[in-house]
């Protein structure tokens, strides 16, 4: 798992609507709706947390094994990165 922060590019806009976080990638003109887990991860990354920091925070908040947290964080982060919603 990458340990350095993965910040959003300047061409990604975020807006909360209802219970969801909506991200708009201005480069691709694609809209993404994040569930609460992905939104929480995105917020941590925006705040400058590394993936390791984010995994530790999720492990503290939820009753789930550290291995499960790390795997889920890795999958979500990879998807955010592949969609151009985070860089780094």
Buried (B, 14 or more C-beta within 10 A) or exposed (E): EEEEBBBBEEEBEBEEEEEBBBBBBEEEEEEBEBEEEBBBBBBBBBEEBBBBBBBBBBBEEEEEEEEEBBEBBBEBBBBBBEBBBBBE
